[in-house]
Structures are given as C-alpha cells and as structure tokens.
C-alpha cells in the first residue's frame, strides 16, 4: 500500500518501549476503587484498536533522537542550572501564546480532507480513547508535536532562563495532560468549574477531548479550550456531559491466578493482555516486584477493572479481586477473601449494577456456598448474584455424544458433578460416579427420580471405567489414572487447571466455553482466545440479557440447564 510522505515510522519494526506516564495512566484507568463510575464512554475497546495501537510508543524514540541532536548541536545545554523561576513564567507565556494556537491551527489543518485521510485518520480510528491513544499518530504529526514542545523549552533558553527542571518538567506535564485527555475517565470534578468558571477555558477535561473523537469537528485545542472559544469550535455539550456519570450493567468478578500471571493483566501491560496467556521469559526479572505487589495487595485489597466491553448498549466489566489462587486454600485467609468479595458485591449494588457473576474460586462451595453466604447476609440486594454454573453444566453436557450409554465422572459429588449426574441419569445414561463417600453419593442418588436412580453407580477406583470411552474430569487426574481409559477415550473437563494430555491415543477437551465474538461491539481482555468466554462468564451475561430476577447461587437447578442453554443460543452464543 502506498503511503503519503512521513505517514509511516522509519523504525516501525524495532519493537515496543513503554512510557511510564502512559502506563501509569492506563493502570489508573483500570483501578475500580479510584475511577468507580467516572468512565465517559460506556463501551470498551476492541482488538482492532489494541493491535492498531501496538506501536503507540514510536514517538518516544523520536523525542529521544531530537533531544540527542539538540545536545550534540548545542553542548552548552548540559550546563543549564537546575532551577530558574523566571524560566517557568517564560515557558508558560510561550506555551499559551505560541504553542497552543499553533497546535490548534495545525490540528484544524489535519482535519482537512487530504491530511485527515492520509495522516490524522489513524489517530481518530480510536473512538474510545485510552492513554496509549495519545501516542498513536503518524511520523509527520509527531514531528510537528516535537516543534510544539520545543518552542517553550528552546524559547525559554534563548531568553536566558532555561533550566534542567524546566525541560524535564514541561515534557512530563505535557505527556501527563495528553494522557489525561485520552483516559476516558473523568477525573476533574464539575464542581471545580462551578466555583472557578474561568478555569474551564484554561484546562480541558477527558470529557472535552472525548467529544472531539466522537463528533470530530469540534474541540480542537491542545490543552486550553480558550482557543476553541475564540474561534468558535467549542462543542456545546462539553460542560453538560462533564456532569454525567456512568456505571456498568454487568460485572464478572474474577481473581488473580499466580504471581507471573499478574503481568498478563491490563493493569500492567495491555499489549500482553490482548494475547493468550503464556509464560514470557523476559518478564522473569519482574518477579520480585510482582511478589512484593502480591503482599501489598493483601493489605490494600480493593478491586479494580480489568476489562470492559459493550453488548447491546450495556456496559459489561470484569473486576479483579486482588487475591491469588493459592490464597483461597489457606484456612486463615477465607474470612478476608469473603470480605473482599462481599465489598465488591455491595459496591456493585450501590453503583446500580444489574448482575454480578462470580468467577472461579470466588464461588467456591467451601468458601461461601457458591454465593449463598452473601445473598443470605444481604437479603435486600438489588444486584443479582450468579455463579453461572448452570450454563457451564449445559456446555459440558451438550458435548457428550448423543449415542453415549455410559460415562465416567470424577469430581462426581461437586456442584457441577451433581448436576451432570442428575441430568444424565434422567436421559437413561449410566453414570459411573467416582467417590469414596457413600453418604454423598446416596444423597445425590435420592434426588434423582426413582426410576432413574439405577443409572447412578458409585465406583471407588479408576479401573471401573476401563471400558468406558467418555470420561468427564472434575478432579485432577494423574497419568497413571488416565492409563485406565481405553484407546479412543475423550476426556471432557471442568477441573481447574485442566489436566495434561498424556495419552496420544485419546482426545482432550478444553474447559467449558462459548464464543461471543460476532456479538461484541468491543472487548478488552480475554483469558482464552479472542471472542471466547468461559461458560460461567457467559452464564452471567445470559442472566442479564434474559432479565432474570433470581439469584443463581448454591446448588445448580437441574431443571434450568436446558433453559440456560436455549437462552444462550437465542442470544447468539455458540459452542466453541
């Protein structure tokens, strides 16, 4: 494809170098306990935007090159004083009097047909702005941005008032304000402009710049709306929208897995979080820092936003509870973990969230009875608490061949194991339930219709399944235990983490999931592959879309399995 002059970066393939200001802003935007309901645009960002902004940091290389050339050309710059008060005043005058109007008119030029189609359209392709969007522009645009930055810094030096603090401070504040404007989180209280009305002409807000990305030909200023007001390009909605707040309709409450997996969260690196998780050797030096962070999160235990997407005009978010997988198995940690989950549920209730779905160990039976603890403790909750396992059971059951007459089930007395057993026995399929507890087996068997109870059979050893080719794994299975399966066996799974496939003459299924890709307008992070949700996550989404008003906690209602499956298909979900 032909490129206009200076529309591509000479070092486009050199890789990524992260800017601290941009990364810190991005982390801030995903901290629920700070941003709360101050998101401006309700939809999340899509994978195309993440891929398009992958090399957002190209300008950092350019600025370093320009700074290096300046030092080589003017060696006396290395002898500048640390501080000069007059220089600060001079820099502000040059910025307000030259850089601001120059940027305004250059920005107006970029919105003309030729320059927009060949250059500026790249930046405007991101409707839902993020701090990284601030760095997304063509080579020509950042060359001009370098000139705009250079006018106050070099000009101050020419007047004899230059200082080291001025140069670094101005560039830092410049990047800070650029990231703020693209953050999609409103941090400037509207009350500030009510007390000091003149301030709204000297400092833009994230809402103000967001309107430029959504309605294009308004709000062209760099940081000062004064120039939009002078040249009559200010958007009339700017101040009214600044008052508005927004909140999610659906929340998926997940938790951290392990120390290294933390780096996969967009709280750290959005680029990594947009890729399927795998161990990265270059992240190993971060382990000490992540370990310290893990211990710090034990004390400061607020949840944070990890992902967001928009579905049929409703904002869906994934919140992360700052607890790691192994901590859920520490007896002394249970009370604290339950407190974290409970506070997240109450926070969602205050914010007007319709459904909150508990993920993975957040709904552990031994921890909180699959969410029952919170519903019983707070009977007046407006938010619906769900575990989503009804749809998980449905996905697993629909994978079983229709001609199957016998299945072998481990984890048979767990929440999912119970539901799967009772469903299959109603279909006249023999279920070999692996359990050492006759009491728990008999309790489940009594729940089955009398004429179906004979299809539930207790077994205590893996040898009992040596002629059964349909294994449903709900408990970790060692290689020696897998060896009892006959050749051609398929291992269906709902155990976390999934078992390793040691048998080459057998096949192994993945964890229950559903595809949502074609339904999404935007999506931010995933733990499987793009466009795929864990079945329990999908179950919570279906609960919202159906408008169901009941809590889905505790034991799975077997009668609702087919209902949940049909509802999921009706809303466009597809099995993976």
N, C-alpha and C positions, 0 to 999 in steps of 0.2 A: 504494500500500500504506500502511495506517495505521501510524503509529509511536507507541510509548509516549513520554511526556514525557522530553525530554533524551536520547533514544536516537540522535538524528542531530545532526550538527555544523552550526552556522549557516553556516560558511564552507566547506562541503564541496566547492564547485566553484572554489575560489580557486587550486588548483594545489598543487605539492609544494615543500617546503622541507626540505632534508636536514639531519639531525642528525649532527654529526661523530662523536659517540661511537658511535651506531648504525652509521654507515657504516664506521668503523674496525673495529668488532667483526665486521661482516659480511665485510670484507676478510680479517680474521684467520682467520675460519672456513674460508675458501677457500684458505688457504696450506698446501699439502700438506707442505712442509718443517717446519711447526710442528705442525699438527693430526694429521698422519700417520694412525694408526688409532684415534684417540680419539673418532670420531663415535659418538653414542649410539644414535639410531635409524638403521637402515640405509637406509631408503627416502629418496628425495629429496622435494622439494615439487612440487606440480602447478601448472598455470597458473591454476586457480581461486584458489589461495591467493595467488599473486602479484598477481592482479587485485584480490582482496579486500583485500590489504594495501597497495594502491597509495597510499592516503592515511594511512599509518601515522603521519605526522608532524603530524597535526592538533593533537596535544596541545602541540606546541612553540609554536604560535600562542596557545593558551590560556594556557600558562605565562607567555609574554611579556606578554599582556594583564593577567594577575593581578599580575605584578611591576610593571608600569607603574601600575596602580591603587594598589598599595601605596606606590609612591614619591610619587604625587600626594597620597595621603591623609596620608602621614607624611614630610614633606620632610626631617626630621632624619635619615632613614635614609641620606641622601647624605653625612653627616658621620661615619659609623662609622669606627673605626680599622681599619688593615689587618689586625692580628692581635691575638687575645686568647686566651691559653692556657686560662683558666678557661671561656671560651665553648665550646671544643672538648669539655671534660668535661661541661659542662651539656647541650650538644647530644646527646651520646651517651646521657646519662641519660634525656632526654626522648624520644629515639628508641626506646630499649629499653623504657622504662616506659609510654609512651603510644602512639606511632605503630605499633609492632609489634603489640600486642594489638588496637588499634583496627582496623588493616588486617585482621588475622586474622578478627575477627568480621564486618567488612564483607564480606570475601571469602566467609565462610560464608553470609551473607545472600544474596549474589549466586548462590549455588548452590541456593537455594530455587526452586521451580517457576516462579513468576511472574517473578522477577528474572533467572533464568537464561534463560528463553525470550525475554524482551524486551530483555535487555541483554547478559549475560555470554556468551551462546552465540556471539556474534560473535568474541570472543577465542578461545574453545575450538574454533572451526571449524578452527583450525590445529593439527593433531595434531603435525606435525613442526615444531617451533618454530625460528624464526630471530631474530636480533637485532631485526629490524623488527617481529616479532610482539609484542614488548614494548610497542610504541606503539599496537597495534591494540585499541581499546576504544571504547565509546560516550562521548558527552559527559558523561553523569552519572558514569560511572566515573572519568573524568579530573578532574572537579570534585572528587570525593572524594579522588583521589590528590593534588590540589593542597593539600587540607586536611591530609593526612597529611604532606606535605613541609613545609607551613607551620608545623606545631606545633613541631618542634625549632628552626627558624630564627627564627620570630617569638617563641617562648617564651624562647629564649636572649637575645634583645634585651630582652624585658620584665624579665628578671632583671638586665639591665645589663651583659651580657657579649658583646653582639653584635659582629661584625666582618665586613669585606668578604670576607676569606678564608674565613670560616665559611660564609657564604651560598653563594658560588660553589663552594666545596669540597664542601659537603654535597650540593648538587644534582648535581654532577659524579659523585660517588661513588654517589649514588642511581641515576642513569642507567646508570653502569658496571655495577653489580651486577644491575640489571634486564636489561641486555643479556647479561651473563654467564649468567644463569639460563635465558635463552631461546636460547642459542647453539647447542645441540645438539652441542657439542664439550666433552668433559670435560677441564678444564684443571687441576683441583685433584687432586694425587696422593693416592691412597688411603693411602699410607704416612704422610702428614701426620696423618691421623686415628688411625693406629695409635700414633704417637709421642705425640700430644696428643689423647686420646679426647674430652675435653670440647669441643674445637673444633667437632665435628660438630653441636653444639646451638646454636652461635653464628654459623655461616655455612653457608648452603645451597650446593648444588652444581648444575650444569646437569642432572646425572642426577636429582637430587632433584626439581627442578621439572618435568623431563620426565615423571616419573611422574604428576604432577598432571594433565598434559594427556592422558595415555593412560588413566589409571584414575580420573580426575575427583575423587572424594570423599575424597581424602587429600592431605596435604602442602599445606595452605592458607597457610602462613606467608609473610611478605613476604621477609625475608632470614634469619630465625633459627628453625630447626627446634625450638627450645626450646618454643615455644608449641604446636606440633603435639604435642610430647611431653606437655606439661602437660594438654592437653585431648584426648589420645588419638586423634589423627587422623593420626599418622605412618604412612607406608607401610612395612611390614616388609621390603620388597625394597630399600629405599633404599640401604643400605650394601653389600649383596651385588652389586647391579647396578653400583655405583660401581667395583668391581674389574674389570668386564668391558671388554674392548676389541673393536673390530670392524675389518674391512678389506674392501675391495672384492673382488668376484669377477672383474670385467671392467673394463679401463681402455682408453679411447680417447685416445691421445697425440697431441694437436693442437699447433699453434703459432700465434703471433700473426701477423696479416696485415700491417697497417701502423700507423703512429703513431695516427691518428684512430680506427681500428677498435678500438684498445685500450680506449677508453671504453665500448665495447659489451659488454665482459666484465663478469660479475657481480662480479669482483674490485673493480670500481669502482661501477657502478650496476646493481642487479638489475632495476630498472624498465625501463631501456633494453635490457638483455639479453633481456628477455622479449618484445621486439618485433623484427620482422625488421629487419636492419641497413639503415640509410640514413644519409646524412650529415646531421648536425644543426648548423645554423649557430651555435646558442647554445653549442656545445662548442668552437668555434674558439679562444676565449681560453685553453682548457686546453692548446693545442698546445705551448707552451714547456715546461709541466710534463711532458707526456707524452713530449716529446723527451728531457728530462733523465732520465725514468724508463727510456726505451729504452736509454740509455747506461749507466745504473746496472745494468740487468738483464744487461748484457754481462759485468759483474763478478760480481754476485750472481745466479747462474744456476740457482737451484732451481726445480723445477716446482711448480705449485700447482693445486688442484682448481678447475675452472671450472664443472662441472655434475655432477649426480647424479640417478639415477632407480632405481626398484626394479622388477625384472621377474621374476616368478615366484619371489619370495622371495630374489632375488640382487641385491646392490648393484652397480650399474654407475656408473662415474665417467668424466668427461672431465678429463684432466690437460692443462695448458698448459705447453709448453716455452717459456721466455721468450726466444724468438728470432723475429725478424720476417722476413717473406717475402723481402725483397731480400737479407738477410744470407746466405741459402742459396746465393746466386750469387757470393759473394765467396770467391775461392780460399783466402785466408788464414783464413777463418772455418770451413772444413769440419771441421778437427780438433776445434775447440771445440764445434761443433754435435753432432758424433758423440759427444763425451764427455757432453754433456747428455742425449742420447737413451739412451746406454748406462747412465748412472747411474739414469735413470728406470726402465729395464728391470730393473736389478739391485734397485732399491728395490721394485718390484712383486713380484719374485721373493721377496725377504725377507718381504714382507707376506702372502704366500700367494695373490696374485692368480693366477687360472687362465689368463686370456688378456689380452694387451696388443696392441692394434691400432694400427698406425702410420698417421697421417693425413697427407694432402697431401705436402709436401716432406720430411717425416720419413722417407719411404720412397723418396726419390729414388734412382734407379739409380746415378747418378754419385757420390752421397754414400755410400751403404752397400750398394749392390746389392739394394735392396728389402728390407733387413733381414738379408740373408745374413751381413754382417760380424759382427753381434752373435751370431748363432747359432753361427757357426764359432769365434768367440773364446771363447764360453762354452757348451761342448757339454753341460754338466750342468744347464742351466736347467730349472726345473720349470714356470715360466710359459711358455705358448705364444706365440710372436711371430708375428703375422699382418699382412699388408698389406691384406687384404680385397678385392683387385682381381679375384679370381675372380668374385665376385658383381657387381662393377661391370661386368665384361665381359658377364655374363649379362643384366643390366638393359639395356644398350645393344643387345645382340643381339636381345632379345625385342621391342624397339621397331621393328625392321626389318620392313616388310610381308612377309607370307608369300609373296606372289607376286613379290617382287623377284628379278630375274635378274642385276642388276649394281649394285655400289656403288662409290663413290669414297671413298678413305680417305687422309686426311692424318695425319701422325704415324705412318705405317704401320710403321715399324721399332721403335717404342717397345714397352714391355712390353704395354700394352693393345692397341696396333696389331697386334703379332704374333699375340696370342691371337685377336683378332677375325678377322684374315685367315685363320688356320688353321681356325677354326671354320666360317667361311662357305664356304671352298673345299670342305670336306667335304660341305656341303649343295649343292654344284654351283652356287654363286653366284659369278659373276665379280667379282673384287676388283681395282679399279684402284688400285694402291699407289703413292702419290706419294712418291718418294725419289730422291735424287741418287746414292745409294750402291748400286751394283750388287752389291757384295760382301755387304752386309747383306740386300739383297733375296734374293739367291741362297741365303744361309744359312737364311732363313725358308722359302723355297720347298722346300729339301731336306727340311725337317721334315714337309712335307705328304705324304700317301700318293701314290704315283707316278701313279695315275690321276686325282688331284685337282690336281696341280701346274700343269696347264694353265690352271686357273681363277685363278691368281695372275699378274697382269700388272703389270710395272713401267712407270710413267709418270713423266715429269720436269716436266710442265707442267700447269697447271690447265685449259688448253684441251682436254686429253684427256677431260675429264668434261663437256663442253658438251651432251651428250645424256643424261647420267645424272641422274636426279631423286632419288637417295638419296645424300647426302653425309654422311660420318662425319668430324667435325672433331676431330683430336687435336693440332693445331698451329694457332697463331694465323693467322687468315685476314683479309686486308685487304679493303676494299670493292671494289677493282679485281679481286681474285682471286675474290671472291664473284660478280662480274658474269658469270663464265663459266657459272654454273649456269643451266639452263633454267628458265622460269617453272613454278611448282608444285613446285619442289625443297623437300625437307625437310632441314634441317641437324641431324643428331644430333651431340651434343657430349660430349667428355671432356677438353677443353682447359680449363686453369685460368689466368687467369679466362676465362669463356665469351666467345665472340665477340659483337660487337654486331650486331643485326639491321638491316642497311641495305636489304635487299630487301623491298619491300612485297608483291611477288608470290610470295614464298616464306614458308615457316614455319620457326621456330627452336625446337628442343628445349632443355630445361634440362639441367643436369648430372644424371648418374645418381643416382636417389634412390629410397627406398622408404618407405612410410607405416607407422608403428608405433603410431599414436595409440590405437587400441582396446585394445592390449595393455598399455599403460602404466598402472601404478598411480600413478606420479609422474614428473615431468620438470622440469628446472630451466632449461635454456637451449637454444637452437637457433640454427643459422646459416641455415636455410632458412625454412620456415613451420612452424607448430606441428604436432607429431606426425610430422614428416618427418625422416628421417636420410639423410645421404649414403650411397650404396651401399656404399662401403668400410667405413663405420662399421657398417652393417647386416651386412656380411660377417663382421666380427669377432664381433658378437653371435651370429650363427648358429653360428660356430665353437664358442662356449661352450655354446650350447643343445644342439648335437649331441653335445657331449662328445668332439670330435675331439682326438686327442693329438699330431698332427703340427704342425710349424711351417709356416705358409704364407708363405714368403719366396722371393725371387728370381723366376724366370720363372713365368708362370701355366701351370698344368697344364690344357690344353685339355679333357682328359677329365673334369675336375671341374666344368666350367662348368654343365652341366645338373644335376649332383649338387647344387651350391650353390643353384641356382635352385629346385629341387624342395624342398630342405630349408628355404629361406626361406619358401616358400609354406606348407609344413606347419606352420611356427611362427606363422603369421598375418600375415606381412609381405605387403603389397600394393604393386604398382607404382603410382607417382604418375600 
